[in-house]
């Protein structure tokens, strides 16, 4: 009886009002999509599998930005800063510690933890200093660009941490991939089946955990802060603590993206924290619909695929299309194109049922 009650409580959080998608139809569709994703490597070559791992890596950053911007109402350009911090930390740690005995997994945890610590320090000064609105975006973008410029000038031999050379604008390379200790030898999670399934599993766990978070009391308060921060404060909530918690969680997810990306490609460069890199997550989340995790995932994946297809003809064309797409989204579907399509579909479905 207690287990049934606990399961119902969990489902109430997963299917709460702050996220779209509930009931047997939604979860049946979710199971079908997940089954197709699990079966995909059986019908694809190793290049396509590795390419999908690349797409998956960015989805953690997008979900983190959805939490910060969509649910918390704080536009942050700092996601790529935490992405780069965690990526460089993973590189430094793994080059110095090696990949034996599961030390790469320890490096992953420490790198994400360091990005969370940096986010906590920055977020404290931002939110407890009452910096919000457009000024929050300006400060977070400034921090990102300062970090990018700093890392770009670390080319000399003096810029080394133990055995790890930072290498300036050329970036750091040759760090080990993630490995899992196993009897008879470690499993190397190189961009193939092991890393694909690990990233997919992490993606599902993070997605479901975030659904529970945004439908909890914490998430409800975040939405209240987004809608009217003064009213939320008048109701007795210290909105600064909720905003700081939101910022740390969202930034940690960006850090996880950075670690997975660095492990996937075995390199990280300062360009990952540049102006272009900082702006792209805004486009992904805006197109999908920043106020919902599911539409954020769908929109981000769609935009990433289109962006990669366009880069075949030149990265400048891809960036122009991304800019146009953002402008169209803001003018035509400010809540997000994917979320707008979902809203229209629901409206048509209700009208059909009413007849």
C-alpha positions in Angstrom: 0.0 0.0 0.0 2.8 2.4 0.9 4.7 1.6 -2.3 1.5 2.3 -4.4 1.1 5.6 -2.6 4.7 6.5 -3.3 4.4 5.6 -7.0 1.3 7.8 -7.3 3.1 10.7 -5.7 6.0 10.3 -8.1 3.6 10.1 -11.1 1.8 13.3 -9.9 5.2 15.0 -10.0 6.1 13.6 -13.4 2.8 14.6 -14.9 2.3 17.9 -13.0 0.9 21.1 -14.5 4.3 22.7 -15.3 5.0 20.2 -18.1 3.0 19.1 -21.1 2.4 15.4 -21.7 0.5 13.1 -19.4 -1.7 10.0 -19.6 -1.3 6.7 -21.4 -1.0 8.2 -24.9 1.9 10.4 -24.0 3.8 7.7 -22.2 3.1 5.2 -24.9 4.6 7.6 -27.4 7.5 8.2 -25.0 8.1 4.4 -24.8 8.0 4.1 -28.6 10.5 6.9 -29.2 12.8 5.5 -26.5 12.6 2.0 -28.1 13.4 3.4 -31.5 16.4 5.3 -30.0 17.6 2.1 -28.3 17.2 0.1 -31.5 18.8 2.8 -33.7 22.5 1.6 -33.4 21.5 -1.8 -34.8 20.6 -0.2 -38.1 23.2 2.6 -38.3 27.0 2.7 -38.9 29.4 3.8 -36.2 29.7 7.3 -37.7 26.0 8.0 -37.4 25.9 6.6 -33.9 28.7 8.9 -32.8 27.0 11.8 -34.5 23.9 11.2 -32.5 26.0 11.1 -29.3 27.1 14.6 -30.3 23.5 15.8 -30.6 22.6 14.2 -27.2 25.5 16.0 -25.5 24.0 19.4 -26.1 20.5 18.5 -24.9 21.6 18.6 -21.2 22.7 22.3 -21.7 19.3 23.0 -23.4 17.4 21.5 -20.5 19.4 23.5 -18.0 18.7 26.7 -19.9 15.0 25.8 -20.0 15.1 25.6 -16.2 16.9 28.9 -15.8 15.1 30.9 -18.5 11.9 29.1 -19.2 10.8 28.3 -15.7 12.8 30.8 -13.7 12.5 33.7 -16.1 16.2 34.6 -16.0 17.9 34.9 -19.4 21.5 33.6 -19.1 24.2 33.6 -21.7 26.5 31.8 -19.3 25.7 28.2 -20.2 28.7 27.9 -22.5 30.9 29.3 -19.7 30.0 26.3 -17.5 30.3 24.0 -20.5 33.8 25.1 -21.0 34.8 25.1 -17.4 33.7 21.5 -16.9 35.2 20.5 -20.2 38.6 21.9 -19.3 38.4 20.5 -15.8 37.7 17.1 -17.2 40.7 17.4 -19.6 43.1 18.5 -16.8 41.9 15.8 -14.4 42.0 12.9 -16.8 45.3 13.8 -18.3 46.9 13.9 -14.8 45.0 11.0 -13.2 44.7 8.7 -16.2 41.8 6.5 -17.1 42.4 3.4 -14.9 40.2 2.3 -12.0 37.3 4.4 -13.2 39.1 7.6 -12.5 37.5 9.2 -15.6 34.1 8.8 -13.9 35.5 10.5 -10.8 36.9 13.3 -13.1 33.4 13.7 -14.6 31.8 14.1 -11.1 34.6 16.6 -10.0 34.4 18.6 -13.2 30.6 19.0 -13.0 31.0 19.8 -9.3 33.5 22.5 -10.1 31.2 24.1 -12.6 28.4 23.9 -10.0 30.7 25.6 -7.5 31.6 28.4 -10.0 27.8 28.8 -10.7 27.1 29.1 -7.0 29.7 31.8 -6.5 28.6 33.8 -9.6 24.9 33.2 -8.9 25.3 34.4 -5.3 26.6 37.8 -6.5 24.0 38.0 -9.3 20.8 37.1 -7.4 21.7 38.3 -3.9 22.9 41.5 -5.6 19.4 41.8 -7.1 20.8 41.7 -10.7 18.0 40.6 -13.0 16.4 41.2 -16.3 18.6 42.3 -19.2 21.5 43.1 -16.8 21.6 39.4 -15.9 22.1 38.5 -19.5 24.8 41.2 -19.9 26.8 40.1 -16.9 26.6 36.3 -17.7 27.6 37.1 -21.3 30.5 39.2 -20.1 31.7 36.4 -17.8 31.5 34.0 -20.7 33.5 36.2 -23.1 36.1 37.0 -20.4 36.7 33.2 -19.8 36.9 32.7 -23.6 39.5 35.4 -24.0 41.5 34.2 -21.0 41.7 30.6 -22.2 42.6 31.8 -25.7 45.8 33.4 -24.4 47.1 30.3 -22.5 49.3 29.1 -25.3 52.7 29.3 -23.6 54.5 26.4 -21.8 53.9 28.1 -18.5 50.2 27.5 -18.9 50.1 23.9 -17.7 48.5 22.2 -14.8 50.6 19.1 -14.1 50.9 17.2 -17.3 48.0 19.0 -19.0 48.9 21.9 -21.4 46.0 24.4 -21.9 47.3 25.3 -25.4 45.6 28.6 -25.8 43.4 29.1 -28.9 44.3 25.7 -30.3 42.6 24.0 -27.3 43.4 21.0 -25.2 43.4 17.5 -26.7 44.4 13.9 -26.1 42.4 13.5 -22.9 41.1 10.0 -22.3 37.5 9.0 -23.0 35.2 7.9 -20.2 35.9 4.4 -19.0 34.1 2.0 -16.8 36.1 -0.4 -14.7 35.1 -4.0 -15.4 36.5 -7.4 -14.6 38.9 -8.4 -17.3 39.6 -4.8 -18.5 38.0 -1.4 -18.5 35.2 -0.6 -21.0 36.2 2.5 -23.0 33.1 4.6 -23.8 34.3 5.9 -27.1 31.8 7.4 -29.6 30.1 4.1 -30.4 27.6 1.9 -28.7 28.7 2.2 -25.0 28.8 6.0 -25.0 25.6 6.2 -27.0 23.7 4.1 -24.5 25.3 5.8 -21.5 24.3 9.3 -22.9 20.8 8.1 -23.8 20.3 6.7 -20.3 21.6 9.9 -18.7 19.3 11.9 -20.9 16.2 9.9 -19.9 17.1 10.1 -16.2 17.8 13.9 -16.3 14.6 14.5 -18.3 12.4 12.6 -15.8 14.2 14.1 -12.8 13.7 17.7 -14.1 10.0 17.0 -14.8 9.7 16.0 -11.1 11.6 19.1 -10.0 9.6 21.6 -12.0 6.3 20.1 -10.8 7.5 20.1 -7.2 7.1 23.0 -4.7 10.5 24.2 -5.9 9.3 24.4 -9.5 6.0 26.0 -8.6 7.8 28.8 -6.8 10.1 29.3 -9.7 7.1 29.8 -12.0 5.6 32.2 -9.5 8.9 34.1 -9.5 8.9 34.2 -13.3 5.4 35.5 -13.4 5.6 38.1 -10.6 8.7 38.1 -8.4 7.3 40.9 -6.1 4.2 38.8 -5.4 6.2 35.7 -4.7 8.3 37.7 -2.2 5.2 39.1 -0.5 4.0 35.5 0.0 7.1 34.9 2.1 9.5 33.2 -0.3 13.1 34.3 -0.4 13.3 34.3 -4.2 17.0 34.7 -4.2 17.5 31.2 -2.8 15.2 29.7 -5.4 16.9 31.6 -8.2 20.4 30.5 -6.9 19.3 26.9 -6.7 17.8 27.0 -10.2 21.0 28.6 -11.6 23.3 26.0 -10.0 21.2 23.1 -11.3 20.9 24.5 -14.8 24.6 25.4 -14.9 25.6 21.9 -13.7 23.7 20.4 -16.6 25.7 22.7 -19.0 28.8 21.4 -17.2 27.6 17.8 -17.8 27.3 18.7 -21.5 30.8 20.0 -21.5 32.3 16.8 -19.9 30.4 14.5 -22.3 31.4 16.6 -25.3 35.1 16.6 -24.2 35.0 12.9 -23.7 33.3 12.3 -27.0 35.7 14.4 -29.1 38.8 14.1 -26.8 39.3 17.9 -27.1 38.0 21.3 -25.9 38.8 24.8 -27.2 38.1 28.3 -26.1 35.7 28.7 -29.1 33.2 26.7 -27.1 32.8 29.7 -24.9 32.7 32.3 -27.7 29.9 34.7 -28.7 28.5 32.4 -31.3 28.5 29.4 -29.0 26.9 31.5 -26.2 24.0 32.6 -28.5 23.1 29.2 -30.1 21.5 27.6 -26.9 19.2 30.7 -26.8 18.0 29.8 -30.4 17.5 26.1 -29.5 15.5 26.8 -26.4 13.5 29.6 -28.0 12.5 27.6 -31.0 11.4 24.6 -29.0 9.5 26.5 -26.3 11.5 27.5 -23.3 8.7 27.0 -20.8 8.5 23.2 -21.3 11.2 20.5 -21.1 9.7 18.2 -23.8 9.3 20.9 -26.4 12.8 22.2 -25.5 14.2 18.7 -26.2 12.4 18.3 -29.5 13.2 21.8 -30.7 16.8 21.6 -29.8 17.3 18.3 -31.5 15.6 19.5 -34.7 17.6 22.8 -34.8 20.9 20.9 -34.2 20.1 18.5 -37.1 19.2 21.4 -39.4 22.3 23.4 -38.3 24.6 20.5 -39.1 23.0 20.0 -42.5 23.5 23.7 -43.3 27.1 23.7 -42.3 27.8 21.4 -45.3 27.3 24.5 -47.4 29.2 26.8 -45.1 29.0 27.7 -41.4 28.1 31.3 -42.2 24.9 30.3 -44.0 24.0 28.1 -41.0 24.4 31.0 -38.6 22.4 33.4 -40.8 19.5 30.8 -40.8 19.7 30.4 -37.1 19.5 34.2 -36.7 16.5 34.4 -39.0 14.9 31.5 -37.2 15.2 33.3 -33.8 13.7 36.5 -35.2 10.8 34.6 -36.7 10.2 32.8 -33.4 10.2 36.0 -31.5 7.8 37.7 -33.9 5.5 34.9 -34.8 5.6 32.3 -32.0 7.2 34.0 -28.9 6.4 30.9 -26.8 8.3 28.7 -29.2 7.5 27.1 -32.5 7.3 23.5 -31.2 5.2 24.5 -28.2 2.9 26.6 -30.5 2.4 23.5 -32.7 1.5 21.5 -29.7 -1.0 24.1 -28.5 -2.7 24.2 -31.8 -2.8 20.4 -32.0 -4.5 20.3 -28.6 -7.0 22.9 -29.5 -8.0 21.1 -32.7 -8.2 17.8 -30.9 -10.5 19.3 -28.3 -12.7 20.8 -31.0 -12.9 17.4 -32.7 -13.9 15.7 -29.5 -16.5 18.3 -28.8 -18.2 17.5 -32.0 
